[in-house]
């Protein structure tokens, strides 16, 4: 998450678009296999519920590498998974260093189900939409004038809903209890845990340096619902490093210097987050411009536009980010 300036303690950052593409893969076409009547291929919804919560773990931590993520299917080129996250955080003041943060996230997951009556097979459109929100409260312990140690308590609440609102006749003769979630349409999830952060802020007249090292551990679990088959759980464990350099370009606007921004970030995923989308870590390199409006009596003091290149094991993509400071 972008750093909190001592001179401008309140800050909100929002990433706007990122696409990460898996390389194309070849899938062999095989002859249909005769299956027992009233069965579902890929119908282990309990396993998919765990997978959805593992994927939801990517949205529980403010992180520029996954703020907005789309993974394409190698077979069709259509997104099998996509997510968008908006978030921000701020420290109230140096005299009362209470830290607050929050994120809102949306993700879309497309597992494949095939229903059969023993004679015919038919693909089922079971795209799942996940909405989640995470809040955090922490306290800044100042180690040095420019270095802060920040423990944070985090809580998450989310909901998974299925697209399956039509075609119920497909299931009229399918009795597998694993389909109860698809018929009922949703499940809820909660999470709790915490983060430890080191925040370094080095500000000079001609340049500014921000760096954050963060470790996060959040446990996610589903609750409610009518089917035990869809109860799931996952651990969101992540270590990330984020850095940013800002300096004047020599241009001016709004009676203030226009700054160029260089950014680098690295995230490594552990627990259930590791490998669920085919990679264990992501790296982001970004460049952008920042407009300073602090001379005028408006709430927004700085506005940033960023372009990032994101890459990891077998994945790469481009991000377009937009952020504001208050």
N, C-alpha and C positions, 0 to 999 in steps of 0.2 A: 504494500500500500504506500502511496506517496507520503513523504515526510511532513511533519508538522513544524512550520517555522515558528521560532520564538517570538518573532515580531508580528506574525500573523497566525495566532494560535488556532483559529478555527479554519478548517479546511475540508473540502469535499472533492473527491476525485471519481470520475465516471469513465469507464472504458466503453467504447461504442461499437466496435466491430472487429472481429478476428476470425479468420478462416484457417483451419489446420487440415491438411489433406493427407489421407493415407495413400501410398502408392497403389496403383491398380494391381489387382490380383486375378489369377485365372481360376475359374470354378468349373470343374468337370461336370458334364451332364450325364446323369446315370438313369437307368431304367427305373420306373416306379416300383416300389416294393409293396406287395400286398400286406395291408395292416389289418389288425382286428377292428371290427366295427366299433363306432363310438369312441374313438381315441383321438388324441391330439399330439402331433409331433412338435417337439419343442415346448410342450405344455407344462413344464415344471415351473410354475409361477413362483413358488417359494425361492427357487434359485434366481429367477429374474428379479424378484423383490429385493434380494440381497444385492444384486447387480445394480439396481436402480439406486439404492441407498449408497452403494460404493461410489457411483457416479455423482450422486448428490454431494458427496464429501468434497468434490472439487469446488463447490460453490460456497462452502462454509467459511473459507478464509479469503480475505481481500488479497488478490493476487493478480498482477497485470498479465502474467503468462496465460491465465485461464479465464480472465474477466469475460471474454466472449469467445466461445470455442465451438467449432463445427468440424466433425469428423465425417468424411464421406465414405460410403460403401465402395469397396474396390470392384464389386460386381456391377453395380448400377450407376455409380457416380452420384446417387442421391444421398443426402445426409442421413446417416444412421444414428447420429447423436449430435445435438447442438445445445449450447447454453449461452446465456447472457447474464452478466452480473453488474449491478450498480452498487457502489459502496463508498464510504468515507469515514473519517475519524478526526478527532481533535482533542487537544489538551486544553482545559479551561484557562489556565494561566500558570505562570511560574510560582506564584504565591499559593495557589490551590491547584496542584497538578493532577486533578482527576482527569482520566482519559476515557473517552467514550467513542465507540465505533459501531457501525451497522452496515449490513449489506442486504440487498434484495436480489434474488436470482431466479431465473427461469431456465429449465432444460427440457429437452425433448429426446426421448429414447425410443428406438424402433426395433424391438425384438421380433423375431419371425415365428409365427405360429401357423400350423397347417391342420385343419380339421378334416376328418375323414369318416365316412359311414361304412367303410370296408370296400367300397367300389370306386368312389371318387375322392380326390383330395382337393382342398381349396385353401388358398392362403387367406389369413384373417388379418385385417388392418387393426393392429393393436398398439399403435403409437401411444406412448405414455408421456404426459406432460407433468413436469415437476416444478412446483413453486416453493421457494424456501426463503426464510429470513433469518439472519444471524445478528445478534447483538453482543457487544462486549463492553465490559467495564474494567478499568485498570487504574494503576497509580504510578506516577513517574518518580523513581528514585534517582536523583542526580549523582552520578559517579564522578563526573568532572564537569567543567563549565559547558562543554559541548557534547557530553555523552550521558545518555539516560538509560537506566534499566527499567523495563516496564512489564510487570506481570499483569495478565489479563484473564478475567473469567468470561467464558463464552457460553451462550445458549442459542439453540437453533430450533425452529419449528418449520415443518414443511408438509406438503400434501402432494400425492401422486394421483393423477386422474387419467383414465383411459379414453381414447378417442372413440371407443367402440359404442356408438349410440344407435347404429343401424345394423341391419343384417342379423337380428336376433334369431331368425329362423334357422340359422346355421347351428345354433346351440340347442334348439328345441329337442334334438335327439342325441345330444352329446352330454353325457352325465358325469364326466371327469370333474371331481370337486376342485381341481386346480383352476378351473375356469370361473370360480365364484367371484374372484376379483374382477375379471373382465366383465361379468354381468353386473356386479354391484358398482363398478366404475371408479373406485378410489380407495386409497389408504392414506393414513396420516403418519407422520414421523416426528420425533423430537430428538434433540441432541444436547449434550452438555460436555464441558471440558474447559480447556484453557490454553493460553499461549504465553511464551516468554519472548521478550523483544529487547534488543539493544538498538537504540536510536542515536545516530551520530549526526550532528548539524554543525557545519563549519561555514559561516557566512562572512564574506569580506566584500569590500566595495566593488571589486572588479569580477568577482565570481562567487558562487555558492555551491557547496557540496552537501548532499544528503546521502545517508546510507542506513539501511535497516537490515538486521539479521533477526529472523523470527522462526521459532519452533512452535508448532501447534499440534494438539492432540484432542480430538473431539469424538465422542462416542455417539453414534446414531442408531436409533431403534424405532421400528414402527409400533403404532398403538391403535386401539380401537379396531373397527372392522368386524366382519362376521365370519371370516374364514381363517382358521389357523394356518392354512396353506400359504397365506401371503404374508405372514409375519416375517420380517427381515431385520437384519442388523448389519452395521459396518463401522469400522474405525477410520476416521479421517486423521491421518498423521502426515505432517508436511514440515519440511525445513526450507526456508527461502531466504535469499539475499537480494536486496534491491538497492541500486545506487543511481544517483542523478547529479549531473553537473550543469549549472546554469551560468551564463555570462552574457554581457551586452553584445549585440551585433554591430553597434555603431549607428543603427537606425533609431528613430524616435517616433512615437505615436502617443497621443493623449498626454503630452508633456512628460513622458517617461520613456526610458530606453526599452527597445524591443530586445528580448533575450533569446538566444538559441539554447536549446536543451538537448543534452545527450543523456541517454538512460541505458542501464543494463540491469537485467534481473535473471535469477536462476532459482528454480524450484525443484526439489526432490521429494517424491511421494513414497510413503511407507504404508504398511498395513494393507487394508483393503483397497486403498486408492492406487497402490502400485500395480501397474500393468493392466488395469481394468479397461483402459482405452488403447493398450498396446505400447505404452511407454512408461518409464519410471521417473523421468525428469524432463523439464522444458527450460530453454534459454531464450531470453528476449533481448534484442538490441534495438534501441529506438532513437529517433531524432525528431526534433520539433521546434516550434516557436512559441514564445510566451508574451502576451500583451499585458501590460501593467496599467490598471485603471485606479490605483490607490489614491491618486491626487483628487479624485472627484468623490462627492458624497453618495456613493452607491455601495450596496452590500458586497458586490463582487470586487475583489482587489486584483486578482490575476486570472487570466484565461489562457489555457494551454491547448495546443493541437499537436498530436504526436502520430508518427508513423513508426510501426515496430515490425521487425522481422523475427518470427518465432520458429524455433526448431528444436527437435529432439530425436530420439531413436525412431527412424522411419517416418517422421512427420515433419512438416514445415508449413509456414503460412505467413500471411501479412496481417497486421493489425492497424486499425485507424482509431486513435484514442482522442478523447476530449475531456478536459478537466477544468475545474474552477476552484479558486481559493477564496475564502471569506475572511 
